[in-house]
Amino acid sequence: FIKKYIKTPGRVLSLGCGTGHLERILVSFDLPYREIVGMDINPDLMSYAHHEAAKLGYRNLSYQVVDLDRVDLPPKAFDLLIFFHSLHHVENLEGVLESVKNTLTDDGLLLVVDFVGPTRWQWTDTQMSIAQQLLDLLPDDLKIDLRHQGSHETKTRITRPLVADIVRVDPSES
């Protein structure tokens, strides 16, 4: 993406940036930029992201606490706007995308890397069966169970999460 589409240094905006990991990766990938701004609703994550960027000595990388459902972006201000696994958390989709359209420069780019699937991960029985078949094909050393990190337990069964559990952990998820 960088080699194909990013021709000159510009201003980058990352909406829903969480811990700011992507923005720091972009700096380490030598993304040509003048400034990178990350925005997220969680003040604790923005504080952490700012601290990590400062610790690494990254300049022109900043983070702001912003509610994406109410974001008011300046016109024609950014050359690249990124939603990295965050757009599906936006409730005011039309409003946010209108603001995004207005904040991009005339040659600006929008990059969306996101979840596409059923509401709150309620996959059909057929999809669950296919996922199980794919999991069964993997060797055990690749079946890492992320719920039990560090225990070296392997994931053996695909399960559908309960909607109530998804809502309890993150009401804006999917």
PERASUL-V31362 format. One record per pair of residues at least 24 apart in sequence whose C-alpha atoms are under 7 Angstrom apart, sorted by the first residue. I is the first residue (numbers start at 0). GAP is how many residues later the second one is. If there is no record, write none. Layout:
i->{I/I}
gap->{GAP/GAP}
This chain:
i->{1/7/8/8/9/9/9/10/10/10/10/10/11/11/11/11/11/11/12/12/12/12/12/12/13/13/13/13/13/14/14/14/14/15/15/15/17/18/18/18/18/19/23/33/34/34/35/35/35/36/36/36/37/37/37/38/38/38/38/39/39/39/39/40/40/40/67/68/70/71/72/72/73/74/74/75/75/75/75/76/76/76/77/77/77/77/78/78/78/78/78/79/79/79/80/80/80/81/81/81/82/82/82/83/83/83/84/84/84/85/86/87/87/87/88/88/88/118/119/119/119/119/120/121/127/130/131/131}
gap->{29/24/24/25/24/25/69/24/25/67/68/69/24/25/66/67/68/69/24/25/65/67/68/69/24/25/67/68/69/24/25/67/68/24/67/70/27/26/27/29/30/29/29/26/25/26/24/25/26/24/25/26/24/25/26/24/25/26/27/24/25/26/27/24/25/26/28/27/25/27/26/30/29/27/28/26/27/28/29/26/27/28/25/26/27/30/25/26/28/29/30/28/29/30/28/29/30/28/29/30/28/29/30/28/29/30/28/29/30/28/27/27/85/86/83/84/85/55/43/46/53/54/40/38/30/27/25/26}
